[in-house]
Amino acid sequence: MAKHVLRLTAVAYILFLLVLPVGLIIWRTFGDGLGPFVEALTSPSALHAFKVTITVAAWAVVANTVFGVGAALLLVRHEFPGKRLLGAFIDLPMAVSPVVVGLALILVYGRFSPVGGLLESWGIQVIFSTPGMVLATVFVALPLVVRAIVPVLEELGDEQEQAAHTLGANRLQTFARITLPGIRWALGYGVVLCLARSLGEYGAVAVVSGRLVDQTQTLTLFVEERFQNFDQPAAFAAATALALIAVVTLLLTKLLRPKDLSDGN
């Protein structure tokens, strides 16, 4: 009896929290056919929002991939003072509100701050432009690649790497031929998670972007702006596009998830 109650509770929870809202958005999107959906997503503002979203997400994924691999190797393969503190700082974005992150970036890189003023004197605008949006997205997605790779590196051990060094391989050769093949699935899993987080980021980006239509508007900001301006077809179409991206991302994470993680070992 208890098992059935728990099962019904879980199904009802998912139904009312996830399935019904998303299903309603999809129904409202395609209620008048496919034409309005295509028209809404091919408008100049929507296409620009797609472009900004992809640009910001791509830069964030590249930065977090490079940092994630390096930080994972540092945490697993080396002992040094402050190692636990570094691990805590890497996990900080999971605990800090994205809005706080955006505000902090404005305080550091805003026009009237020392750093931001210096950069603007060199012709580099960070806040209310793409660089600030990239910085905000990099921060909120920072732990994902690192935490995907660290368990796999710990499982692999360093015996093969030590053997490669003994045979005369340098660090780059060892990484390319031993380490990278061993972590490739975990790396792919972390990259996909990072991409999904970057594509769907709202809070920090909303603060540092200024929400400038056709300038610094990502797809998530486009959904809000269109809905507040009573352009529901465009808002629902963009929301559905984000939902479809989320589904594809979910499928990719299931395919790329390392076996030891998916098996729960």
N, C-alpha and C positions, 0 to 999 in steps of 0.2 A: 504493500500500500504506500509506504513512504517513498519507494522508488518511483512510483507513478506520479505522486504529488510533485516530487522534485523535477521530474521530466516535464510535466505540464507547466510548472512554474517557469522553467528555463525557456520552454517554447513560447509561452505567453510574453515573457520578458523581451525576448528577441523580436517577437511579432510586433509588439506595440512600440518598442524603442527603435527598431531598425527597419523591419520589412514594410510596415505600413507607411511610415514617412517617405522612405525612398520610393516605394511603389506608387504613392500618390503623386510625387514629383514626376516620375516617368509617365504616369497616366495623363497628367496635365500637360506634359511636354508634347506627347503624341496624340492628344485628344482631337486635334484638327488635321492629323496626317503628318507625313514626313516633311512636307514643303515648308511650313513655318519653322521647323527645327533647323533645316538647312539654311534658310534665309537668315535666321537669327545668328547662327554661328559664322556666317560669311559676311556679316556687316563689317565695315571698316573698324569700328570700335572693338568688336569681338576678336577680329583677326589680330589687331594690335595687342589686345590683352593676352591672346595665345602666344604671340611673339615675345612679349615681356616675360611671361611665365616660363617659357622654355629657356630663354636666355638666362634668367636668374637661377633656375633649377640646374641648368647645365654647369654654370660656374660653381655653384654650391656643391654639386656632386663631385666635380673634379677636385676642388679644394679639400673636401672631406675624405675623398678616397686617398689622396696623397698623404694627408695628415693621419688618417685612420690606419693605414698600413705602417707608417713610421712609428706612430704611438703604440700600436699593438706589439710591434717588434721590441720597442723600448721597454714596455711593461712586462713582457714575457721573458725576454732573453737577457735582461740586464738587471742588476741590483744597484740601487743608488739611493742616497738620502732624499727623502721627499717623494718616494715612489707612490705611497698610499695617497699622499696629498694630490699628486698628479692625477691619479685615478678618480679621486673625488671631484676634482675640477672638471674632468672630462664628463662626468655624470651630472654636473651642475645644471645643464640645460633641461634635464628631465624634471627638475624641481622648481626652476625659476619660471615665472609667468612670461610668455613671449612679449606681453605689453611692457613689462619691466625691462626686458632686453632692448626693445625699441627705444624706450626713454633713455636708457643708459648710452646707447649709441648716439642719440641726439646730443646728450651732454658732452660726449667725447669728441664727436665729429661735426657738431653743428657749426654754423657760420660764425657764431660769437664765442666759440671755445678756442683755446690756443691752438690745438691740433687742427681743428676744422678751418680756422681762419688761415693758418699757414698753408694748408692744402688748397684752399680756394685762391690764395695769392699765386699759387702755381697753376691755376686753371683746373683744379680737380675738385669737383663738387661731389660730396659723399651723400649727405642727407638730401632727401627729395630727388634722388636720382638712382640709377641702377646700382652703382657701387654700394650704397647704403643698404639697398634691398638684398644684395648678395651677402653682405656681412651679416645681416639679420638672419637670413636663411641658413647660412653656414653655421651660425651659433646654435639655432634650434635643432639642427640635424647632426650636430657634432658627434654624439656618442654612438651613432648607429653602426657605422662601419667598424669602429674600434671594437665594440662589444660583440659584433658578429665574428670577428677574426680571432680575438683573444682565446676563447675556449678551444678552437681548432689548433692554434699554435701550441697551446699547453698539451693537447692530446698528441700532437705530432712528436713533441720532444725535439731535442737538438742533436741527436746522435748522427743523423745523416749529414747535417750541416758541418758537424765537427769532422766527419770522415772526408767530406769534400775539401775542407781546409787542409787536412792532412795530405791530401793528394795534390795540393798546389792550387786549388781554385781560390780566386779572390772573392771579396764580399759580394760584388755585383754578380759574378758568375754563380755563386752559391744561391743567391736570392732568385735569379732567373731560372735556374735549373732544378733547384731543390725546394726552396720555400714557396715560391709563387705557385707551382703546380699543386702543392699540398693544400694551399689555402684558396684556390681559385673559386670553388663553389661557395665557400663562406664569404669571400670577397664579393662575388656576384650577388649573393643574398643581401649583404650589407649595402651595396650600391643601389639595389632595387628599393630597399627600405628608405634609404636616404633620398632617392628620387621621389618616392611617394610622399615623404614628409615635406620635401621642398616644393612640390607641385601644389600641395594643399595648404601651405602655410598662410595664415591670415594675420594674427595679432601683431607680431613684430613688424611685418611688412606694412601693415596698415599704418603704423606709427611713423616709420621712417620714410615712407613713400610720399606722404602728403595726399595720396589718393587722387592724383591729377589725371583726369580723364584723357585718354589717348596719349598719355605721356608715361606715367608710372603706375598704371592700373594693371594688376595681374588678373587672372581669371576669377579668383575668389573675390577680389574687390569689385570686379565687373558684375558678379552676381548680386552683391549687396547694392551697388549703385543702381542697377537696372530695377531691382525690386523696390527700392525706395522711391524711384521715379515712376512707379506703376507700369513698367514695361515687363509684365510678367512672362510673356512668351520668351523673351531674351534671357531673363533670369532663370527660368526653368530649363531652357535649352542648355545654358552654360552649366547649371547644376547637374544636369543629366550627363553632360560630357565629363565633368569631374567624377561622377559616380562610375561611369564606364572606365575611366582611367584607374580608379580604385580597384575595380573588379579585375582588370588586366594585371595590375600590380599584385593583387592577392594570388592570382594564378601563377605569376612568375615567382613569387616568394615560396610557394608550395613546391615548384619545380627545382628551385635553386637552394632550398633549405638543406644544410648539411645533414646527412643521415643520422649522425649522433645526436643532433638537436631535435630532429623530427621524431626520433624514436624515444626521446625523453631520457636518454642515458647520460 
